Amino acid sequence: MEGEKEARPQLINPRNQKEQERERLRIGGRGSAAAMSTMKFCREWYAAIVFNNILYPKEEKDRRLLLFACRNCEHQEVSESKCVYRNEVAHAAGERTQVLQDVASDPTLPRTKTVRCAACGHGEAVFFQATARGEEGMTLFFVCCNLTCAHRWRE
């Protein structure tokens, strides 16, 4: 349609680098997680029957800029995000519980005999630091070394 402009990614051209940098800063400089999670394809090779028309991340060190570049042609786009890859792992609640129970038999973890288990009275516990849910700082966790008890607490 006339009057409407197609939203096209910016191409790297030495003549308009300053203009592209201003546009990148105007947009915000950072893309959303959704923007980085989609695959990008070369607009030049998109219609052609090419098996490798994916745009790959490329760093332009002197300008500290992340680009996506085609390996078939000279096409490059300024990245909307600073993130190239994100891997989020979601664990079920049952998995976390099993890990805490197995901690007591892990010989690589530090042990202490200066605490007593409130549940069974055993005098040895394994301890480690981790972030507690909803807290920012590290918390010291203890797990009773009595394998029939495996009581856990934190200080």
Secondary structure as UniProt FT lines:
FT   TURN            2..3
FT   HELIX           14..16
FT   HELIX           17..27
FT   HELIX           33..37
FT   TURN            43..45
FT   STRAND          54..60
FT   HELIX           61..63
FT   STRAND          65..70
FT   STRAND          76..78
FT   HELIX           93..102
FT   HELIX           103..105
FT   TURN            107..108
FT   STRAND          111..112
FT   TURN            118..120
FT   STRAND          125..131
FT   TURN            133..134
FT   STRAND          138..144
FT   TURN            147..149
FT   STRAND          152..154
//
